[in-house]
């Protein structure tokens, strides 16, 4: 049975992919403002979230005047 596509998730960009969206949502991350509370390394530690998703999220953060936690 296929896993349902749960996008869109909050205001996360669809371009991150359905697996990353599902796993971020499962970790309680569904808004870019919540993404900004994490470092890229913390997001990469979430199964299903890879470098491409982290790059896309970083670009979306910049567009909103936000950034990853240092």
Secondary structure in CASP SS format (residue, H / E / C, confidence):
PFRMAT SS
TARGET T0000
AUTHOR 0000-0000-0000
METHOD secondary structure of the structure
MODEL  1
X C 1.00
X C 1.00
X C 1.00
X C 1.00
X C 1.00
X C 1.00
X C 1.00
X C 1.00
X C 1.00
X C 1.00
X C 1.00
X C 1.00
X C 1.00
X H 1.00
X H 1.00
X H 1.00
X C 1.00
X H 1.00
X H 1.00
X H 1.00
X H 1.00
X H 1.00
X H 1.00
X H 1.00
X H 1.00
X H 1.00
X C 1.00
X C 1.00
X C 1.00
X C 1.00
X C 1.00
X H 1.00
X H 1.00
X H 1.00
X H 1.00
X C 1.00
X C 1.00
X C 1.00
X C 1.00
X H 1.00
X H 1.00
X H 1.00
X H 1.00
X H 1.00
X C 1.00
X C 1.00
X C 1.00
X C 1.00
X C 1.00
X C 1.00
X H 1.00
X H 1.00
X H 1.00
X H 1.00
X H 1.00
X H 1.00
X H 1.00
X H 1.00
X H 1.00
X H 1.00
X H 1.00
X H 1.00
X H 1.00
X C 1.00
X C 1.00
X C 1.00
X C 1.00
X C 1.00
X C 1.00
X C 1.00
END
